[in-house]
Amino acid sequence: MQGKLEYYFDRLFPICRSLTGDGNRKTLEILSEIIPLKISEIPCGTQCFDWTVPPEWNVKDAWIKDSKGNFIVNFADNNLYLLGYSEPFAGIISYKELKEHLYTLPDYPNQIPYLTSYYKRRWGFCVRHRDLERFDPAEKYEIYIDSSLNENGSMTIAEVIIEGQTRDEVLFSTYFCHPSLANNELSGPLVSTFICNSLAGIIKERRAKLKYTYRFVFIPETIGSIYYLSQMGEHLKKRLKAGFVITCIGDRGAFTYKKSRQGNALPDRVIELLLQQTEKEYKIMDFFPSDGSDERQYCSPGFNLPVGSLMRSMYGTYPEYHTSADNKEFISFAAMEASIYKYLEAIKMIEQMPFCEPQLGKRGLYPTLGSQKDTSKIVAAMMWLLNFCDGEHDLIDISWRSGTPFMELLPVVDKLVENGILKTQVK
């Protein structure tokens, strides 16, 4: 899997993405090689709650040249050089005038910052702070930005739905609006895509449906989730049992989980137990609205959906964040693959959470289980299950109470169901 992740990363990384534009369409076209994305175009100007879909932005070229015709900054070298959503501009101006349109990070002089101006018309360039010394205050500079802001364009979104036995849903939401950023961009869409692909493969292999319906959503950050909620929010309020915003999931850091606003919803309980039982180092954080990604929209008071976010190094906590240093060297495809499998483990836990009713036992169950390697552990697990499978507790509760790893409970549950002691109930 790591080889495929790297192959698609290399194809996607150079593409200039934003809230809208051809780069987004190209990105989804490439991801459609892996999963069957249903792509939709939302007209610019569409109202969604208090927000409006902005004009479609595309860039053909952008640069700064000195009086001798030498490139000082060239969008073709790195698309982070151009301030996101820059309006078109062409002209020769003084350095004093140009300086008002240059953005740097003095604390990180070797990094190009990632900045945008989605909702206010302006133009600008983001440069390494160290490169300011290349500018001569006495010089004049030629500026060229060949961009367009099309009021008649559209915002591109996509989704895949894997139908289960019930209409209750699990949501995976990710965004694809950042240009040439590795952890805080491509890790999310890539991990989401490969989770979806793996899930479809599991279903095909087992020739059986999952319990829940799985919804994978690919949107530009913030405006995408706000639009999506304007269309699907009421549906999700009725049907969503668990949801995750997938972002910052590809670096070498330990896992970080940001809980849903509810705090003890199904995804919160699943991930906290999963990390406690499988990871030595991890961090659990309560929900906060002051910063973050699309979980702020899904968890806004009007919806309050059970949506958390399992990340590695959380946005804003590492110096490479929103800079040119968030590149291929910063991420790990092995870590990205491990993140995919961690989410698949979470899905397994969500799927294997039947509400159980005890029935009269059949004779001979102990000898059947006694063939396992550690009979005492299995018998103890069986006793916990028989005592707490009362319709009020699920397997997460039982795993927490008993101290038995969740994955070790599953074969015991299967054996008890097989022998008619317990029965699963799909709601």
N, C-alpha and C positions, 0 to 999 in steps of 0.2 A: 504493500500500500504506500510506503514512503516514496517509492519511485514515481508512482502516479501523482501523489501530492506535489512532488517537486516539478514534475512535467507540467502540470496545470498551473502551478504557481508561476513558473517561468513565462508562460504564455500570458498570464493575467496581469502580472506586476507592472509592466510598462504602460498599460492602458490608462488614459486619463479619464477618471470617473468623477462624478459630482452628483448633485441631487437629480440631475436630468442629463440627457445628451446621448450621443452615439456611443460613447465609451461604455455606458451602462448597458446598452443593447448588445454591444459586442461581448461584454462580460457574460451576460445571460446566455447568449448564443453558444459560448464556449462551455459553460456549465451544463447546457442542454445536451451536450455529448454524453454526459454521465447520468443525468436524471431527466425525466420527461416534464420539463417546466412548462406551465401554462402562463404565457406572458401577456400582460395587459398594458395598454397605454392610457394614461389618465390625462385629459386635456389640461394644459396650463390655464390657470385662472379658476380651476375647480375649487369651490369653497368647501372646507372641511372643518367644522366647528369654528374656531376663531382664526383659522389659518387659511391661506390660499396657495395652491400649487404655483410655484414661481415660473417665470419664462424658462424655456429650454436653452441651456448654455452649451455651446460647442466652441472649440478652439482649433484653428488650423496652424497657427504659428505665433510666436511671441519672442522678442529679444530686445536687448539694449546693446548699442554699438557706440564706440568712441568716435572721435572726429576722423580717425584714420581708417575707420571701417572694421575695426577689430571687435569681435563679440566679447562683451563683458559678462552678459547673462544670456543664456539660450534655453528656451523652453524645450527644445529638441533634446537637450542633454538630460534634463530632469524636469518632469512636469510640476514638481513642487515649487519651481522657481516662480511660477505665475500665481498670483493671488486668486484663489478660487472665485469664479463668477466675475472676473474682471471684464469690464465693458471694453469695446474696441477703442483703440487710440493710435494715432500716428503723428509724429512731430519731432522737432529738434528743440530741446529745452536745456536750461542751465542745470548744473548740479544742484544748486539751491532748490530749484523747482522739483527736480527728480527726487531729492532726498525725502520729500514729503510722501513719496510713493514707495519707499523702500522699507522693508520690515526684516528685523534680525532678532537673534536671541543672544544678547551680550553675555549671559551666563553660560551659554553653550556655543562658543564662537565657531566651532567646526561643523555645525549642523544647520541645514536649511529648515526654517520653520514651516509648518503647514498651517496656513490661515485661509479664511474664506470671508466673503462679503455677499452672502446670499440675498439679503433683503435691503441692501442699500447700494445704489449704483456708485461704483468707484473702480479705479484700476490700480494695480500695484504689482510689485515683484518682491518675492521673499528670497533673501540671500544670506550666505554665511556672514556672520559679523566680521570675521577676519578679512573678508573680501571687500569690505568698505575701503580698505587702503588702496584698492585698485582704481578707485575713482579719484579724479583730479578736480578739486573744487573750482579750478579756473576753466575747465573744459565744458563743452556743450555735448550732449548725448542724443543720439537718434533713438527714438522709442517706436516700437512697432508691435501692436497687439491685434492680430487678426482673429477676433472672436465675434460671436453673435449671441444675442439674447432674443429668442423668438417667442412672442406672446402666443403664437398659434401652434407651438410645439406641444410636447407631452412629457409626462413623467412615467418611467417604465418600472413596473413591478412584476413579480412572478410568484407562483406557488405550486406546490405539489401536494396532493391529498392521497394518502394511503388509507383506504377504508378498512375499518375493523368490524367486529361483530356488533358493536354498539355505536350509537351516535355521539357518545361522549368523546371528548377530544383531548389530545395532547399537542401543544403548539411548540414549534421550534422557529424562532424568528431571528433573522440576521440581516445585516445591512451591507451595502456594496457601493458606497458613495465616496470613499476616500481614494485618492490617487497615489499609487506607489508607496503605500504603507503596508508593512507585512503583518505585524501582530494585530495592530488596531485597524484591520481591514480584512486582508485576504484570509487570515486564519478563520474568521467567522464563516464566510461563504463556503470555503473549502471544507471545513469540518461539518457544516450543515449538509452540504452536498453528499459527502461520503457517509454520513449517518443515514441519510435517506436511501442512498444506494445500498448500503449494508442491510437496512431494514427490509427493503424490497427483496434482496437476495435471500434473507432468512425465511421470509414468507414463501417464496418460490420453492426453497429447499424443503420446507416442512409441509408444503401444500395445505396450509391452514391459515386462516385469518387471525390477526391479533385481536385482543379484546377491545382496545380503543382505536379510534380513528386518529391518524397522525397528520397534522397540517404543518407543512414547511413553507415559510414565507420569506421572500427575498425582497427587500425594500430599501430605499434611501433612508438614512437615519432621521428620526423625529418627524419630518413632514410625511414620510412614508407610513409610519405607524399611526400617526394621527389620521391620515386618510383611511387607512385600513380599518381603524376602529370606527370611523364614521360610517363605514359600510357593513362591518362585521361585528361591531362591538356588542350589540344586543344578542346576536347569535352566540358569541363567545361567553357572555354572561350566563347563558343557559346551559352551555355544553362543555365549557373548558374545565378540565379536572387538574391539569398541570401544564405549565408552560415555561419555556426557557428562552432568554435572549443570549445568543451565542456571539461572543466578541472576545478579543484579547485572549485567545485560547491556544496560541501556537508557540509561545516562548518556553524557556526552560524553568520558569518559576513554579513554585508549589501552587496547588489549586486554591482558588479563592471562590467562595460562594456568597453572593449577595441575596439575602432572602427576599421573598415577596413582601408586599405591604401587610399581608395577613399574618405573616410571621410563623405560622404553624400549618401552612397549607401542604398538600401532598408533595409538591416538588421540594419544599423545605425539609420535610421529614425524610424523604428519600435521599437527598443529597447529603444531609448531615449524617445520617446513618452510614451511607456508603463511604464517605470520606473517613469517618471514625473507624470503620472496619477495614479499610484498605490502604490508607495513607498515613505515613509517620508525621508529615508536616502538611498543614493546611490551615486555612483561615475561614471562619464563618462570620459574616457581617450582617447586622440587621439592615433592613431597608432604609434608605435615605433618599430624599427627593432633590437634594441640593446639587447633585452632580450625577452623571451616569449616562446611560444609553436609553434604548426604547422601553426598558422596564419602567421608566418614569411615566410613560404614556399608558402602558398596559395596567399599571398599578395606580393610576390617577383615581381620585375618590369616586368619580362617576362610574368607574368600571371595577376597580379593586380586584382585578383578576389574579389568580394564583400563578404568578409569573416571577421566577427568580432568574439568576444568571450565574452559571458556573464558568469561571474564567481561570486563567493562570495569573500573570501579573496584571492587576487591575488597572484600567485606564487612569492616567494621571499620576501613577505611583512610580513610574520608572523614567529616567532621564531621556530615554529614546522616544518617548511618547510624543506623537504629533510632530516628529522631525524626520529628516532624511536618514537618521541613524536607526529608525525602525525599518530595517531592510532585511534582506535574506540572511545576512550573517547573524542578526539578532534572534531569529527564530530557529526552531529545531523541528525537522519533519518527524523525527522519532517522538518528540513530545506531542506533536500534532496528532500523530497516529494514536498515541496513548490517550489523548483527549477524546478521540472518537470512540475508543473502546470504553472509556469511562462513562460517556453518555449512553452507550449501548447497555452497559451494566445498569444504569439508572432506568432505562426502558424495561429491562428484564424485571427489575424490582417493581416498577409500576404495573407491569402486566401480571405479575405473580402475586397480586394482593387480593386474593378472594376473601369474601366475608363468609365465614364457615359456620356450619351447624353440626354439633356432635350427634352421631347416631349410635345405636347399639353396636358394639364391636363384634368382629368375627374372631373365632378362636384361631390360634396358630399365628398371630401377628408377630409376636416376639421372635419365634424361630425364623420367620421370614426376614425380619430386620437383623437378626443375629448374624447373618452372613456378612454384614459390613465389617470394616476394619476395626472400628471402635464402637462396640455394642453399647457401652455405658453412655456415651455421648448421644447416641441415636435414641436410646430409650429415654434419656432425660429430655431431649428435644421433643420426643413424642408426647411426653407427659405435659410439657408446657403447652404444646399445641392443643391437646385434648382439654386442658383446663381453661384456656383463654380463647379458643375458637367458639365464641358464644354469640356472634353477631354484633358484638360491640368493639372488638379488637381486630386489628389486621396484623399482617405478618411483621410490619415495621414495629408496631407496639411490642409484639412478642419477642422480636429480636433484641430490642432495647432492654426489656425486662429480664430476659433469660441470659443475656450476654452471649447468645449463640449467633455467630455470623449469619447474616441473612441468606447467603448462598448455601450454607449448610442446612438450613431449614427446608429448602425447596425439595430435595429428594425425599425427605421424611414426609412432607405434605403429599407429594406424588404417591408415596407408598400407602399413606392413610386413605387417600382418595381411591386408589386402586382397590383397596380392601373394603371399601364401603363405610369406613369409619367417619370420614368427613366428606362433604360434598361442596363443590364450588358453586358460586352463584354469580352469574354475569348479569349486572344491572344495566 
